[in-house]
Amino acid sequence: MTRTDAIAQAKEQLLSGEFLRELDRRVSYKTESQNAARSEVLRAYLEDELKPAFAALDFESRVVESPSGKSPFLFASHHESASAPTVLTYGHGDVVDGMVGEWRDGLNPFAITKVDNRVYGRGTADNKGQHSINLAGLRAVRQARGGKLGFNAKFIIEMGEEIGSPDLGTVCASLRDELKADVFIASDGPRLSADRPTLFLGCRGGYRIHLDINLRDGAHHSGNWGGVLANPATILANAIATLVDGRGRLLMEELKPPRLSNQIRSWLADVKVEPTADEPPLSENWGEEGLSAAERLYAWNTLEVLAISAGNVDNPANAIPGRARAVLQLRFVVGTKIDNLIEAIRAHLHGHGFPMIEVSGAQRFAASRTDFDSPWIKWTADSMQKTTGKRPAVLPNFGGSLPNDVFSDTLGLPTLWVPHSYPGCSQHAPDEHILLSVTEEALGIMAGLFWDIGDMPRPLGKGS
């Protein structure tokens, strides 16, 4: 059988209903990792659902315990030849809170519901649907090749991504020899848009920054004390305005990334950020001047105010608050120096007359991406175009964050992410869904990629 046959077989799994029945079964596992009561369900998803699925593909698999005990992992591998390429892939079976009762028309988040082009259910987009597409692609190639893949494959599935992947780095480092591969190819996050296949090479990092100002206990009447008591909310608002201005532009040099290279600009030259009708329109005159929307989103840093409080907004008193707080987040690209960022912000605020503000950091995760010179980038993009007839968008990094650094830095692999969701999928919210049209195309993309890897005479970069 041929590449075309493998792609057709992958898509037939959707058209016949086989894929959706499988996805429905997986969505029914209430794998909410933020809920401590779900620990047995996390394990059951690996033991009862995924291990049999991998066994049917002739993989050997075992559950790996996490050092913290918070969430288990599944490691699965299939070996055919020492000379064949080896692909490592990844997925996560945990989900965020189901938010029961908040979904449209009373939908059950732990069962799939098909409405026109959408398939609703918690985990359909993040990430059960995505790793299920990749497994279905492997299954189609194996069937088309008479029980063989043509390459070696390894999977690691974690059950703690939604709590920040606390043990992924440690577990992967301990399995370094078993996880050796030529390339990392996985799926998470959204495409650039529903109608454009996308390949991204890594992710931006993130750093939460807490600003606290506590001037006094309690609040004091604004008529009796206004004009003679410093207002912490006023001070905090002005302090934030020295970091980022009213148009979202970074003002503090240490918050900025290195200058955009011509290479990054060339990668993003044909990338258009165009929200669909049910997504928010882009804000005019927002963000760094002189950059395209794609450059701002995928190649620049942003400082966002996630939350800010002082007093009681819902029921304000006529009083000057004694305390004000804000939580900010820096999303940053590779090359940004963040090791001493908190100290730099503290010094900056002190220098601008705000020594009373306490600065602290939390929830820090790394930025990482594959080297632009990796031959795997063009090879993968060419395979995707051969399958779809569309040139994929190639992004230096995903706008959000994923544990890419574990694979790019800890394991030293070229990392390629082929997402099967789209920006309006409502992941982490009520009404999470995938699109049938994107799913059908994604099944073909992955079958084509896996077929092409099996056709390689040798791994890229090894004499090819």
PLY file of the C-alpha trace (Angstrom):
ply
format ascii 1.0
element vertex 464
property float x
property float y
property float z
element edge 463
property int vertex1
property int vertex2
end_header
0.00 0.00 0.00
1.04 3.63 -0.46
1.29 6.91 1.40
-2.06 7.91 -0.09
-3.61 4.71 1.30
-2.25 5.44 4.80
-3.70 8.97 4.72
-7.06 7.66 3.52
-7.13 5.03 6.27
-6.35 7.68 8.91
-9.23 9.88 7.74
-11.58 6.88 7.49
-11.23 6.42 11.26
-13.05 9.73 11.63
-15.58 9.19 8.88
-16.53 5.73 10.19
-17.02 7.02 13.74
-14.17 4.90 15.15
-12.10 7.94 16.16
-14.99 9.70 17.91
-15.99 6.57 19.81
-12.41 6.26 21.03
-12.26 9.93 21.95
-15.58 9.73 23.79
-14.23 6.91 25.92
-11.10 8.91 26.75
-13.00 12.10 27.54
-15.18 10.12 29.98
-12.17 9.74 32.31
-12.41 12.70 34.70
-8.67 13.33 34.75
-8.72 16.72 36.47
-5.16 16.89 37.81
-5.88 19.94 39.96
-8.36 17.82 41.93
-6.52 15.63 44.45
-9.49 13.24 44.54
-8.80 12.24 40.93
-5.48 10.44 41.55
-6.91 6.99 40.82
-8.59 8.23 37.65
-5.26 9.62 36.41
-3.71 6.20 36.79
-6.72 4.42 35.28
-6.45 6.53 32.14
-2.93 5.21 31.62
-3.47 1.63 32.77
-6.94 0.91 31.38
-7.13 3.18 28.35
-3.72 3.94 26.89
-1.74 0.78 27.66
-4.18 -1.40 25.63
-4.11 1.17 22.82
-0.32 1.03 22.66
-0.30 -2.76 22.92
-2.54 -2.92 19.84
0.20 -1.00 17.99
2.89 -3.44 19.17
4.34 -1.01 21.72
5.69 -2.10 25.08
4.61 0.27 27.85
4.86 0.76 31.58
3.69 3.26 34.16
6.45 5.42 35.66
5.85 6.92 39.08
6.48 10.61 39.63
9.00 11.62 42.32
6.44 13.87 44.03
3.68 11.28 43.78
1.36 13.89 42.25
0.83 12.25 38.88
2.05 9.12 37.03
3.56 8.84 33.54
3.32 6.25 30.80
6.38 5.35 28.74
5.71 3.34 25.58
8.18 2.24 22.89
8.23 0.34 19.63
11.55 -0.77 18.10
12.02 -2.04 14.55
15.60 -1.36 13.47
18.79 0.16 14.85
19.34 1.95 11.53
15.84 3.42 11.30
14.93 6.90 12.58
13.56 7.13 16.11
10.76 9.56 16.93
9.86 10.65 20.46
6.42 12.09 21.00
4.48 13.39 23.98
0.97 14.05 25.20
-0.85 14.69 28.44
-3.98 12.93 29.63
-4.88 15.30 32.44
-7.36 18.13 31.99
-8.44 21.25 33.85
-11.61 21.38 35.94
-14.65 20.22 33.98
-16.73 23.26 35.02
-19.88 21.16 35.15
-23.03 23.24 34.74
-21.32 26.07 32.85
-21.38 24.56 29.36
-23.79 25.60 26.62
-27.17 23.87 26.64
-26.19 21.88 29.74
-23.62 19.77 27.87
-21.77 17.12 29.85
-18.05 18.03 29.73
-17.10 14.37 30.23
-18.83 13.07 27.12
-18.35 14.25 23.57
-21.22 16.01 21.82
-21.12 16.68 18.07
-22.84 19.87 16.95
-22.30 20.69 13.28
-18.51 21.03 12.77
-17.72 21.02 16.50
-17.08 18.17 18.93
-17.45 19.36 22.52
-15.89 17.78 25.59
-13.22 18.42 28.20
-9.88 17.36 26.74
-11.02 17.24 23.12
-8.56 20.04 22.29
-6.25 19.84 25.30
-4.88 17.20 24.94
-6.74 13.90 24.59
-7.97 14.72 21.12
-4.50 15.70 19.95
-2.61 12.65 21.16
-5.49 10.47 19.96
-5.00 11.90 16.44
-1.32 10.99 16.59
-2.08 7.45 17.74
-4.63 7.12 14.95
-2.01 8.27 12.45
0.39 5.60 13.69
-2.35 2.99 13.44
-3.09 3.92 9.83
0.56 3.73 8.79
1.01 0.39 10.55
-2.03 -1.03 8.77
-0.86 0.28 5.41
2.61 -1.18 5.92
1.36 -4.61 6.93
2.09 -4.37 10.66
5.22 -2.20 10.49
5.83 1.53 10.98
9.16 1.72 9.20
10.73 3.59 12.12
11.16 3.38 15.87
8.68 5.25 18.03
8.59 6.32 21.69
5.82 8.02 23.64
5.77 9.67 27.03
2.35 10.62 28.40
2.13 12.70 31.55
-0.82 13.33 33.85
0.34 16.60 35.42
0.70 19.14 32.60
-2.22 21.20 33.88
-0.47 21.62 37.24
2.74 22.80 35.60
4.45 19.48 34.76
6.20 19.41 38.15
7.97 16.09 37.55
8.37 15.91 33.78
11.94 17.21 33.74
13.08 14.89 36.51
11.39 11.85 34.97
12.77 12.54 31.49
16.26 13.07 32.87
16.04 9.73 34.70
14.90 8.04 31.46
17.43 9.84 29.29
18.83 6.67 27.71
15.39 5.19 27.04
14.15 8.44 25.52
17.01 8.79 23.03
15.64 9.76 19.63
16.48 11.62 16.44
13.59 14.06 16.66
10.72 15.08 18.91
7.34 15.51 17.20
4.25 16.18 19.31
0.94 18.02 19.26
-0.51 20.56 21.67
-1.82 24.10 21.53
-3.63 25.74 18.62
-2.79 26.24 14.98
-2.30 29.75 13.70
-5.87 29.48 12.39
-8.38 26.74 11.69
-7.65 26.70 7.98
-3.84 26.81 8.05
-1.69 23.86 9.14
0.98 25.03 11.56
4.42 23.95 12.71
5.99 25.63 15.74
9.47 25.03 17.08
9.16 25.77 20.79
7.39 28.09 23.16
7.63 31.37 24.99
8.43 31.30 28.66
6.43 32.86 31.46
7.20 34.54 34.76
4.59 35.73 37.26
5.51 38.91 39.08
3.74 39.89 42.30
3.62 43.54 43.36
2.40 44.27 46.91
2.10 47.54 48.78
0.89 47.54 52.38
0.88 51.01 53.91
-1.37 50.53 56.92
-4.00 48.33 58.52
-7.58 48.90 57.44
-9.16 51.64 55.33
-9.72 55.27 56.32
-12.53 57.67 55.39
-11.66 59.47 52.15
-13.33 62.68 53.29
-11.46 62.87 56.57
-8.12 61.60 55.25
-8.05 62.30 51.51
-5.04 64.41 50.55
-3.02 63.52 53.64
-2.85 59.70 53.44
-0.98 58.03 50.58
-3.24 55.79 48.52
-1.60 52.39 47.77
-3.84 51.81 44.73
-2.76 55.10 43.18
0.87 54.32 43.91
0.60 50.82 42.44
-1.11 52.02 39.25
1.63 54.57 38.67
4.35 52.03 39.43
2.97 49.61 36.83
2.87 52.48 34.34
6.67 52.73 34.58
6.94 49.09 33.43
4.38 49.03 30.61
2.52 51.96 29.09
-1.13 52.45 28.22
-0.66 50.84 24.81
1.02 47.67 26.07
4.56 48.75 25.17
7.41 47.68 27.43
9.20 50.60 29.09
11.83 48.79 31.16
14.75 47.53 29.08
15.24 44.37 31.13
11.75 43.23 30.15
12.54 43.32 26.45
13.92 40.48 24.31
16.95 40.73 22.05
16.46 42.60 18.79
14.47 40.65 16.21
16.76 38.98 13.70
16.17 39.06 9.96
15.86 35.27 10.11
12.91 35.42 12.52
11.30 38.18 10.47
11.61 36.02 7.34
9.94 33.04 9.06
7.01 35.25 10.06
6.73 37.27 6.86
3.76 35.29 5.53
2.08 34.72 8.89
-1.16 36.64 9.33
-2.96 36.73 12.68
-6.60 36.88 11.61
-9.22 36.03 14.27
-12.39 34.30 13.15
-15.87 35.71 13.72
-16.23 34.11 17.16
-12.80 35.27 18.37
-11.94 38.75 19.70
-10.70 41.24 17.09
-7.13 42.44 17.39
-6.73 45.73 19.27
-5.55 48.64 17.17
-2.40 50.51 18.20
-1.56 47.96 20.87
1.86 46.50 21.55
5.39 47.24 20.38
5.64 49.75 17.57
7.13 48.71 14.25
6.20 45.03 14.58
3.57 43.01 12.79
0.90 41.22 14.82
2.72 37.92 14.22
6.01 39.38 15.44
4.37 40.74 18.59
2.70 37.42 19.35
5.44 34.96 18.42
8.74 36.86 18.61
8.40 39.58 21.24
7.82 39.83 25.00
4.64 41.07 26.64
3.90 42.16 30.20
0.28 41.58 31.14
-1.58 42.63 34.29
-3.42 39.43 35.21
-5.11 40.73 38.35
-5.16 43.89 40.43
-7.02 44.70 43.63
-7.52 47.30 46.32
-10.58 47.71 48.48
-13.84 46.04 47.46
-14.71 46.76 43.83
-18.15 45.15 44.05
-19.12 47.13 47.16
-16.68 50.03 47.54
-16.51 52.03 50.73
-15.80 55.76 50.80
-12.40 55.00 52.19
-8.74 54.99 51.24
-7.52 51.36 51.17
-4.50 50.40 53.17
-3.20 47.78 50.76
-3.03 47.15 47.00
-1.83 44.10 45.08
-1.22 43.13 41.47
-0.11 39.99 39.65
1.69 40.56 36.37
3.06 38.04 33.88
5.96 38.40 31.50
5.68 36.18 28.42
9.18 36.03 26.97
11.05 34.54 24.03
14.39 32.76 23.87
17.31 35.08 24.64
15.55 37.14 27.31
17.65 37.39 30.47
15.41 36.64 33.42
17.74 35.21 36.08
17.89 38.53 37.93
14.60 39.94 36.69
12.94 40.37 40.10
15.97 42.25 41.42
15.97 44.43 38.30
12.28 45.30 38.70
12.80 46.06 42.38
15.70 48.38 41.55
13.70 50.01 38.74
10.72 50.75 41.00
12.99 52.02 43.75
14.65 54.34 41.26
11.26 55.68 40.18
10.23 56.52 43.73
8.39 53.32 44.69
10.58 51.65 47.33
7.47 50.73 49.34
6.39 48.11 46.77
7.40 44.53 47.50
8.36 42.53 44.40
8.41 38.73 44.22
8.31 36.09 41.51
6.45 32.81 41.06
5.50 30.22 38.42
8.52 30.62 36.23
8.87 28.44 33.14
11.48 28.50 30.42
11.47 29.69 26.83
12.96 27.27 24.31
12.95 26.41 20.62
14.68 24.35 17.98
17.64 25.80 16.14
16.45 27.39 12.88
19.16 25.51 11.00
17.73 22.07 11.84
17.01 20.13 8.61
13.94 18.67 10.31
12.07 21.97 9.97
11.98 22.09 6.18
11.49 18.33 5.96
8.42 18.45 8.21
6.95 21.51 6.50
7.41 19.84 3.10
5.66 16.68 4.30
2.72 18.69 5.64
2.43 20.61 2.37
2.57 17.40 0.34
-0.40 16.07 2.32
-2.58 19.18 2.42
-1.53 21.22 -0.58
-1.08 24.14 1.83
2.20 25.68 2.95
2.14 25.45 6.76
2.78 28.45 8.94
6.18 27.93 10.57
6.35 29.78 13.88
9.55 30.26 15.91
7.53 29.42 18.99
4.05 28.97 20.31
2.64 32.15 21.86
1.85 30.34 25.12
3.89 27.90 27.13
4.57 24.17 27.01
7.29 22.03 28.66
9.32 22.16 25.45
12.58 22.84 27.29
12.51 19.32 28.75
12.83 17.92 25.25
14.98 20.61 23.61
17.37 21.30 26.49
17.28 18.32 28.86
17.15 15.69 26.10
18.83 17.80 23.40
16.35 17.03 20.62
15.08 19.11 17.71
11.50 19.86 18.75
8.62 20.12 16.30
5.01 20.73 17.35
2.17 20.08 14.93
-1.00 21.37 16.66
-4.46 20.02 15.85
-6.58 22.63 17.64
-7.36 26.26 16.74
-7.39 29.56 18.68
-11.17 29.57 19.31
-11.31 26.06 20.84
-12.19 27.31 24.37
-9.56 25.15 26.05
-9.50 25.69 29.84
-13.03 27.11 29.62
-16.57 25.85 29.25
-17.42 24.60 25.73
-13.97 23.23 24.89
-14.11 21.62 21.44
-12.29 20.48 18.33
-13.36 21.02 14.73
-14.18 18.00 12.59
-12.65 19.71 9.55
-9.35 20.32 11.33
-9.37 16.82 12.82
-9.79 15.20 9.41
-6.94 17.24 7.97
-4.77 16.56 11.05
-5.27 12.79 10.75
-3.96 13.01 7.21
-1.04 15.23 8.21
0.15 12.83 10.90
-0.26 9.73 8.74
1.72 11.49 6.02
4.46 12.53 8.46
4.78 9.06 9.95
4.80 7.46 6.50
7.55 9.82 5.32
9.67 9.11 8.40
9.38 5.40 7.64
10.62 6.09 4.10
13.83 7.76 5.35
16.94 5.75 4.46
18.61 7.27 7.54
17.77 9.93 10.15
18.30 13.53 9.12
21.64 14.90 10.20
23.30 11.48 10.11
24.93 11.54 6.73
21.75 12.46 4.90
0 1
1 2
2 3
3 4
4 5
5 6
6 7
7 8
8 9
9 10
10 11
11 12
12 13
13 14
14 15
15 16
16 17
17 18
18 19
19 20
20 21
21 22
22 23
23 24
24 25
25 26
26 27
27 28
28 29
29 30
30 31
31 32
32 33
33 34
34 35
35 36
36 37
37 38
38 39
39 40
40 41
41 42
42 43
43 44
44 45
45 46
46 47
47 48
48 49
49 50
50 51
51 52
52 53
53 54
54 55
55 56
56 57
57 58
58 59
59 60
60 61
61 62
62 63
63 64
64 65
65 66
66 67
67 68
68 69
69 70
70 71
71 72
72 73
73 74
74 75
75 76
76 77
77 78
78 79
79 80
80 81
81 82
82 83
83 84
84 85
85 86
86 87
87 88
88 89
89 90
90 91
91 92
92 93
93 94
94 95
95 96
96 97
97 98
98 99
99 100
100 101
101 102
102 103
103 104
104 105
105 106
106 107
107 108
108 109
109 110
110 111
111 112
112 113
113 114
114 115
115 116
116 117
117 118
118 119
119 120
120 121
121 122
122 123
123 124
124 125
125 126
126 127
127 128
128 129
129 130
130 131
131 132
132 133
133 134
134 135
135 136
136 137
137 138
138 139
139 140
140 141
141 142
142 143
143 144
144 145
145 146
146 147
147 148
148 149
149 150
150 151
151 152
152 153
153 154
154 155
155 156
156 157
157 158
158 159
159 160
160 161
161 162
162 163
163 164
164 165
165 166
166 167
167 168
168 169
169 170
170 171
171 172
172 173
173 174
174 175
175 176
176 177
177 178
178 179
179 180
180 181
181 182
182 183
183 184
184 185
185 186
186 187
187 188
188 189
189 190
190 191
191 192
192 193
193 194
194 195
195 196
196 197
197 198
198 199
199 200
200 201
201 202
202 203
203 204
204 205
205 206
206 207
207 208
208 209
209 210
210 211
211 212
212 213
213 214
214 215
215 216
216 217
217 218
218 219
219 220
220 221
221 222
222 223
223 224
224 225
225 226
226 227
227 228
228 229
229 230
230 231
231 232
232 233
233 234
234 235
235 236
236 237
237 238
238 239
239 240
240 241
241 242
242 243
243 244
244 245
245 246
246 247
247 248
248 249
249 250
250 251
251 252
252 253
253 254
254 255
255 256
256 257
257 258
258 259
259 260
260 261
261 262
262 263
263 264
264 265
265 266
266 267
267 268
268 269
269 270
270 271
271 272
272 273
273 274
274 275
275 276
276 277
277 278
278 279
279 280
280 281
281 282
282 283
283 284
284 285
285 286
286 287
287 288
288 289
289 290
290 291
291 292
292 293
293 294
294 295
295 296
296 297
297 298
298 299
299 300
300 301
301 302
302 303
303 304
304 305
305 306
306 307
307 308
308 309
309 310
310 311
311 312
312 313
313 314
314 315
315 316
316 317
317 318
318 319
319 320
320 321
321 322
322 323
323 324
324 325
325 326
326 327
327 328
328 329
329 330
330 331
331 332
332 333
333 334
334 335
335 336
336 337
337 338
338 339
339 340
340 341
341 342
342 343
343 344
344 345
345 346
346 347
347 348
348 349
349 350
350 351
351 352
352 353
353 354
354 355
355 356
356 357
357 358
358 359
359 360
360 361
361 362
362 363
363 364
364 365
365 366
366 367
367 368
368 369
369 370
370 371
371 372
372 373
373 374
374 375
375 376
376 377
377 378
378 379
379 380
380 381
381 382
382 383
383 384
384 385
385 386
386 387
387 388
388 389
389 390
390 391
391 392
392 393
393 394
394 395
395 396
396 397
397 398
398 399
399 400
400 401
401 402
402 403
403 404
404 405
405 406
406 407
407 408
408 409
409 410
410 411
411 412
412 413
413 414
414 415
415 416
416 417
417 418
418 419
419 420
420 421
421 422
422 423
423 424
424 425
425 426
426 427
427 428
428 429
429 430
430 431
431 432
432 433
433 434
434 435
435 436
436 437
437 438
438 439
439 440
440 441
441 442
442 443
443 444
444 445
445 446
446 447
447 448
448 449
449 450
450 451
451 452
452 453
453 454
454 455
455 456
456 457
457 458
458 459
459 460
460 461
461 462
462 463
